[in-house]
Amino acid sequence: MLKCGMNGGQVKVFGKAVQALSRISDELWLDPSEKGLALRSVNACRSAYGCVLFSPLFFQHYQWSTSAEMNDNDTISNLNCKLGIKSILPIFRCLSSLERNVENCKIFTRSDKSKVIFQFFCRHGIKRTHNVCFQESQPLQVIFEKNMCSNMLMIQPRVLAEAVVLFTSNQEEVTLAVTPQNVCIKSSNEESMDLTNSVYSEMFVGPDEFDFFQIGVDTEITFCLKELKGMLTFSEAIRAPISIHFDIPGKSDLVRANSKASEKGSKATECISEKAAPKRLYPNETLMDISTLENCGSPTMRRVNSDITEVPESSVSDTEQVPGSPYLGKVKERC
């Protein structure tokens, strides 16, 4: 059972999360727990995973309970709803209008009818109700040891967005090349082979532009631009810096944004698989839980070694400790 409420401003942030995750997959999971309401998505080839966790403090009120049914292990299972993104995305399409006109929004589930109900109480006594059918589905779990990554960057989303805007609308992939001296964001080499029909763009960013800059290994990684844009949009909405954890090509990358303000307690995570060495999925393999999510309210995007699978527990594995306390200020020299 899920029941929560939001005001107009909170609806806008919630809608931004839905829009960001829609860039990853055509399906969206709602996973309520005591930590808050998690929105999750994974693409068809299971190379990219996204999660936004809204803390209970984000909502005006938040209630949830486990379902009465028992799973195969005789344990109580959480309510996990898989929605079609095409069903829920039109509800949050005009976010500026929702912010102005919605006074209160309620989201609750009807498990007996397999529906998630969105009710908007607008000005002038107008009430809008949307009934979205869902399928019972197990949540997703990701394993990513970010403290094992040699490289870490932290930057404001506005700066990164200014670099991304250089690329054309038909650009599908970009390459991130890093050295201890600078960071280069450029068009993917494979997409730029035919110079007569394509535009090659690149932008260099110095260490001073980053809130935290640590490069242990010179690396070039290529990933999907569409998924990165989704993360940038949401990070700007919650005004949270983006941290990027990565290593050599072929390993997973984590792009993460964290907002700890109580009114925007949310956590967004997207996992973007690196193209250089596609990973295989082992759905029947037992996954080891590295750690639990930290603060109930923060946005995070992360990428994994394709260790994305459906599991009977509602959790996202992640290691949170990063040496050096990078959130304290700028680092202009390599440690």
C-alpha positions as semicolon CSV with decimal commas, in nm:
position;residue;x (nm);y (nm);z (nm)
1;M;0,000;0,000;0,000
2;L;0,124;0,346;-0,086
3;K;-0,026;0,683;-0,001
4;C;0,156;1,014;-0,025
5;G;0,084;1,382;-0,086
6;M;0,268;1,675;-0,246
7;N;0,219;2,044;-0,316
8;G;0,266;2,212;-0,653
9;G;0,639;2,270;-0,615
10;Q;0,699;1,912;-0,508
11;V;0,492;1,786;-0,803
12;K;0,729;1,969;-1,037
13;V;1,035;1,797;-0,889
14;F;0,857;1,459;-0,896
15;G;0,766;1,518;-1,261
16;K;1,127;1,608;-1,345
17;A;1,231;1,270;-1,206
18;V;0,975;1,090;-1,422
19;Q;1,094;1,278;-1,730
20;A;1,459;1,200;-1,655
21;L;1,392;0,828;-1,612
22;S;1,185;0,821;-1,931
23;R;1,510;0,879;-2,123
24;I;1,634;0,542;-2,001
25;S;1,343;0,303;-2,044
26;D;0,982;0,261;-2,150
27;E;0,902;0,116;-1,807
28;L;0,901;0,271;-1,460
29;W;0,899;0,094;-1,125
30;L;0,743;0,241;-0,810
31;D;0,907;0,088;-0,505
32;P;0,783;0,226;-0,170
33;S;0,970;0,139;0,150
34;E;1,051;0,287;0,489
35;K;1,332;0,482;0,321
36;G;1,091;0,657;0,088
37;L;0,947;0,617;-0,259
38;A;1,196;0,494;-0,520
39;L;1,140;0,540;-0,892
40;R;1,350;0,302;-1,100
41;S;1,409;0,226;-1,466
42;V;1,643;0,008;-1,671
43;N;1,691;0,004;-2,046
44;A;1,609;-0,293;-2,268
45;C;1,966;-0,423;-2,295
46;R;2,022;-0,372;-1,921
47;S;2,324;-0,151;-1,976
48;A;2,179;0,159;-1,807
49;Y;1,990;0,189;-1,479
50;G;1,830;0,490;-1,315
51;C;1,687;0,544;-0,969
52;V;1,538;0,842;-0,788
53;L;1,468;0,794;-0,418
54;F;1,235;1,046;-0,256
55;S;1,271;1,063;0,120
56;P;0,956;1,063;0,336
57;L;1,056;1,422;0,426
58;F;1,004;1,521;0,064
59;F;0,629;1,458;0,084
60;Q;0,364;1,643;0,282
61;H;0,262;1,303;0,414
62;Y;0,390;0,955;0,333
63;Q;0,243;0,617;0,426
64;W;0,332;0,272;0,306
65;S;0,290;-0,086;0,415
66;T;0,395;-0,428;0,291
67;S;0,151;-0,638;0,098
68;A;-0,036;-0,917;0,269
69;E;0,086;-1,177;0,023
70;M;0,385;-1,398;0,091
71;N;0,655;-1,476;-0,160
72;D;0,824;-1,811;-0,224
73;N;1,054;-1,761;0,076
74;D;0,757;-1,710;0,311
75;T;0,851;-1,349;0,373
76;I;0,631;-1,045;0,328
77;S;0,703;-0,872;-0,001
78;N;0,683;-0,501;-0,074
79;L;0,444;-0,350;-0,320
80;N;0,634;-0,308;-0,647
81;C;0,452;-0,152;-0,941
82;K;0,579;-0,157;-1,297
83;L;0,418;0,114;-1,508
84;G;0,438;0,192;-1,875
85;I;0,622;0,522;-1,914
86;K;0,383;0,624;-2,192
87;S;0,098;0,602;-1,941
88;I;0,252;0,817;-1,672
89;L;0,462;1,064;-1,874
90;P;0,165;1,267;-2,013
91;I;0,049;1,329;-1,655
92;F;0,367;1,525;-1,582
93;R;0,427;1,679;-1,923
94;C;0,341;2,045;-1,844
95;L;0,528;2,088;-1,517
96;S;0,519;2,468;-1,507
97;S;0,140;2,458;-1,537
98;L;0,115;2,195;-1,262
99;E;0,331;2,404;-1,032
100;R;0,108;2,708;-1,078
101;N;-0,231;2,541;-1,065
102;V;-0,197;2,235;-0,839
103;E;-0,255;2,301;-0,471
104;N;-0,229;1,941;-0,362
105;C;-0,150;1,605;-0,522
106;K;-0,220;1,260;-0,385
107;I;-0,069;0,933;-0,506
108;F;-0,207;0,606;-0,377
109;T;-0,241;0,247;-0,492
110;R;-0,536;0,014;-0,527
111;S;-0,377;-0,329;-0,511
112;D;-0,711;-0,504;-0,555
113;K;-0,749;-0,334;-0,894
114;S;-0,376;-0,312;-0,979
115;K;-0,392;0,063;-1,022
116;V;-0,189;0,364;-0,917
117;I;-0,411;0,670;-0,877
118;F;-0,284;1,026;-0,921
119;Q;-0,521;1,296;-0,796
120;F;-0,455;1,666;-0,856
121;F;-0,652;1,919;-0,654
122;C;-0,624;2,241;-0,853
123;R;-0,733;2,598;-0,810
124;H;-1,101;2,690;-0,851
125;G;-1,207;2,353;-0,708
126;I;-1,093;2,148;-1,009
127;K;-0,995;1,788;-0,938
128;R;-0,814;1,569;-1,191
129;T;-0,785;1,193;-1,142
130;H;-0,560;0,961;-1,343
131;N;-0,583;0,583;-1,304
132;V;-0,274;0,401;-1,427
133;C;-0,267;0,022;-1,437
134;F;0,044;-0,152;-1,311
135;Q;0,198;-0,498;-1,309
136;E;0,341;-0,663;-1,001
137;S;0,714;-0,686;-1,058
138;Q;1,020;-0,743;-0,844
139;P;1,247;-0,443;-0,787
140;L;1,586;-0,395;-0,943
141;Q;1,922;-0,411;-0,774
142;V;2,254;-0,268;-0,883
143;I;2,601;-0,350;-0,756
144;F;2,863;-0,080;-0,793
145;E;3,175;-0,027;-0,580
146;K;3,239;0,340;-0,636
147;N;3,516;0,356;-0,376
148;M;3,718;0,127;-0,604
149;C;3,716;0,379;-0,891
150;S;4,042;0,558;-0,967
151;N;3,873;0,869;-1,105
152;M;3,617;1,100;-0,948
153;L;3,479;1,432;-1,067
154;M;3,227;1,663;-0,903
155;I;3,080;1,951;-1,101
156;Q;2,775;2,175;-1,105
157;P;2,514;2,053;-1,356
158;R;2,493;2,395;-1,525
159;V;2,861;2,377;-1,627
160;L;2,821;2,028;-1,770
161;A;2,499;2,128;-1,947
162;E;2,684;2,410;-2,123
163;A;2,928;2,152;-2,259
164;V;2,656;1,911;-2,367
165;V;2,468;2,182;-2,559
166;L;2,753;2,188;-2,811
167;F;2,650;1,854;-2,954
168;T;2,393;1,821;-3,231
169;S;2,048;1,677;-3,167
170;N;2,130;1,357;-3,358
171;Q;2,440;1,290;-3,149
172;E;2,384;0,957;-2,975
173;E;2,711;0,904;-2,792
174;V;2,986;1,118;-2,643
175;T;3,335;1,041;-2,521
176;L;3,477;1,162;-2,191
177;A;3,858;1,178;-2,193
178;V;4,039;1,269;-1,870
179;T;4,397;1,344;-1,770
180;P;4,537;1,507;-1,454
181;Q;4,551;1,835;-1,651
182;N;4,200;1,860;-1,799
183;V;3,877;1,691;-1,903
184;C;3,768;1,669;-2,265
185;I;3,409;1,601;-2,372
186;K;3,393;1,522;-2,742
187;S;3,193;1,353;-3,013
188;S;3,224;0,978;-3,027
189;N;3,497;0,873;-3,269
190;E;3,279;0,609;-3,430
191;E;3,005;0,860;-3,506
192;S;3,254;1,110;-3,653
193;M;3,414;0,883;-3,915
194;D;3,222;1,043;-4,202
195;L;3,331;1,406;-4,175
196;T;3,114;1,513;-4,470
197;N;2,791;1,426;-4,291
198;S;2,873;1,493;-3,927
199;V;2,993;1,764;-3,694
200;Y;3,281;1,688;-3,461
201;S;3,271;1,884;-3,135
202;E;3,491;1,887;-2,830
203;M;3,522;2,099;-2,518
204;F;3,802;2,112;-2,264
205;V;3,727;2,181;-1,897
206;G;4,005;2,268;-1,654
207;P;4,034;2,133;-1,298
208;D;3,932;2,472;-1,154
209;E;3,580;2,427;-1,292
210;F;3,522;2,122;-1,073
211;D;3,421;2,113;-0,709
212;F;3,633;1,799;-0,677
213;F;3,891;1,671;-0,927
214;Q;4,075;1,342;-0,880
215;I;4,222;1,154;-1,176
216;G;4,423;0,841;-1,100
217;V;4,416;0,686;-1,448
218;D;4,409;0,855;-1,791
219;T;4,085;0,726;-1,938
220;E;3,852;0,761;-2,235
221;I;3,498;0,629;-2,194
222;T;3,202;0,649;-2,433
223;F;2,840;0,650;-2,321
224;C;2,491;0,747;-2,433
225;L;2,423;1,122;-2,439
226;K;2,045;1,087;-2,400
227;E;2,075;0,928;-2,057
228;L;2,324;1,191;-1,940
229;K;2,090;1,473;-2,046
230;G;1,815;1,321;-1,833
231;M;2,039;1,329;-1,528
232;L;2,145;1,688;-1,596
233;T;1,785;1,805;-1,622
234;F;1,691;1,654;-1,289
235;S;2,009;1,771;-1,115
236;E;1,944;2,129;-1,223
237;A;1,587;2,105;-1,092
238;I;1,705;2,005;-0,744
239;R;2,017;2,226;-0,762
240;A;2,252;1,943;-0,672
241;P;2,610;1,893;-0,794
242;I;2,691;1,589;-1,006
243;S;2,963;1,346;-0,907
244;I;3,106;1,101;-1,161
245;H;3,290;0,785;-1,056
246;F;3,464;0,582;-1,326
247;D;3,769;0,376;-1,411
248;I;3,913;0,222;-1,726
249;P;3,697;0,151;-2,035
250;G;3,479;-0,155;-2,002
251;K;3,398;-0,094;-1,638
252;S;3,087;0,068;-1,499
253;D;3,043;0,441;-1,439
254;L;2,836;0,613;-1,172
255;V;2,685;0,956;-1,229
256;R;2,530;1,081;-0,908
257;A;2,350;1,389;-0,778
258;N;2,266;1,443;-0,414
259;S;2,017;1,684;-0,257
260;K;1,994;1,685;0,121
261;A;1,750;1,972;0,162
262;S;1,445;1,845;0,347
263;E;1,202;2,005;0,104
264;K;1,374;1,830;-0,186
265;G;1,493;1,517;-0,015
266;S;1,555;1,296;-0,314
267;K;1,823;1,069;-0,449
268;A;1,873;1,004;-0,819
269;T;2,097;0,736;-0,960
270;E;2,172;0,631;-1,315
271;C;2,398;0,350;-1,423
272;I;2,536;0,394;-1,773
273;S;2,718;0,102;-1,931
274;E;3,041;0,179;-2,113
275;K;3,036;0,090;-2,480
276;A;3,396;-0,026;-2,504
277;A;3,324;-0,357;-2,337
278;P;2,956;-0,455;-2,322
279;K;2,864;-0,646;-2,010
280;R;2,661;-0,962;-1,979
281;L;2,369;-1,007;-1,747
282;Y;2,347;-1,312;-1,524
283;P;1,987;-1,312;-1,402
284;N;2,023;-1,626;-1,195
285;E;2,346;-1,528;-1,026
286;T;2,335;-1,445;-0,656
287;L;2,438;-1,085;-0,599
288;M;2,632;-0,973;-0,295
289;D;2,497;-0,663;-0,123
290;I;2,779;-0,412;-0,093
291;S;2,596;-0,160;0,118
292;T;2,261;0,004;0,160
293;L;2,159;0,343;0,034
294;E;2,269;0,629;0,251
295;N;2,045;0,928;0,321
296;C;1,681;0,862;0,242
297;G;1,662;1,181;0,041
298;S;1,903;1,236;-0,240
299;P;1,918;1,198;-0,621
300;T;2,167;0,963;-0,779
301;M;2,249;0,826;-1,119
302;R;2,478;0,530;-1,155
303;R;2,624;0,286;-1,394
304;V;2,712;-0,078;-1,329
305;N;2,909;-0,372;-1,461
306;S;2,580;-0,482;-1,610
307;D;2,511;-0,632;-1,268
308;I;2,148;-0,533;-1,300
309;T;1,894;-0,795;-1,215
310;E;1,556;-0,847;-1,054
311;V;1,574;-0,950;-0,692
312;P;1,314;-1,017;-0,423
313;E;1,432;-0,732;-0,199
314;S;1,381;-0,360;-0,242
315;S;1,733;-0,224;-0,238
316;V;2,000;-0,066;-0,448
317;S;2,354;-0,161;-0,358
318;D;2,611;0,112;-0,346
319;T;2,923;0,200;-0,151
320;E;2,905;0,554;-0,024
321;Q;3,237;0,629;0,142
322;V;3,468;0,835;-0,078
323;P;3,812;0,917;0,062
324;G;3,901;1,278;0,108
325;S;3,558;1,423;0,193
326;P;3,512;1,576;-0,156
327;Y;3,203;1,771;-0,053
328;L;3,404;2,019;0,154
329;G;3,536;2,237;-0,126
330;K;3,730;2,268;-0,448
331;V;4,045;2,073;-0,514
332;K;4,266;2,238;-0,775
333;E;4,558;2,001;-0,769
334;R;4,579;1,631;-0,804
335;C;4,624;1,455;-0,473
